[in-house]
């Protein structure tokens, strides 16, 4: 990334506005991608319905196991200090 040189406060304000607009656009794009990723897809057939159910179940089990592993590994972070 090239280093920009700013001579006035107005230059800084303009760059700040450009960055804010770019960040807002990328945030909206990420939101759309996340929404597309997390929305359940309608099943067209019974086989797709079962495949979606199995896929969602495996994802839920995977998330549960991940949380369990993290809690076991980092349980010391969540313990209260005793006096």
N, C-alpha and C positions, 0 to 999 in steps of 0.2 A: 504494500500500500504506500503510495507516494506521500511524502510529508507536505502538508499544505501550509503556506505562510499567510497569515492574516494581518492586515495593516490597520484595520479599524474594528470597532465594536460591531458595526453594521455587517462587516464580512463574517464575523463570528456568528451573529444572529442569523444571517442567511444560511450559513452552513448548518447551524443547529436546526433550523426549520427544514432543510433538505433531509437531514438525518432522521428527524422526527417523522417526516412523511414516508421515508423509505422503511423505517421501522414499523410504522402503522400498516403499510402495505404487506410487509412480510408477516406481521402478526395475523392479519386477516387471512393470508394464504395458508399459514400454519393451522389456523382455526378450521378452515375449510377442509384441509387434508385430514385433520384429526377427526372431524365430524364424519367424513367419508369412511374413515378407518373404523370408527366405533359404531356407526349405525348398522343395525342388523339388516342383512340382505333378505328380501322376501324369497321364500323357497317356492320354486315352480312345481316341484314334484315331491312325492313322499320321500324319495331317496335323498334329495337335497335337504329336506327338513331334518332327516335323521343325521346326515353328515354335519349340518350346522349345529345340531344339538350336541353331537359328540365333540366337535371342535370347540364349542363354548365350554363344555364340561372339562376338557383337557386344559384349556386356558385357565379356568377357575382353579383347578387342582394345582397347576403349575404356579399360579400366583400364591396360593396357600402355602405350598412347600417352600417357595422363595421367602415369604415372610417368616415362616417358622425357622428356616435356616439363619436368616438375618437376626432374628430375635435370640436364637441360641448363641450365635457368634458374638453379638454385640449386646448381650443382656446387661452387661455392666454399665452401659449408658443409661439404662432405665431404672436402675436400683436407687433407692433412697439412701442417703448417707445417714448412718446411725451415730448418735453422740454418746 
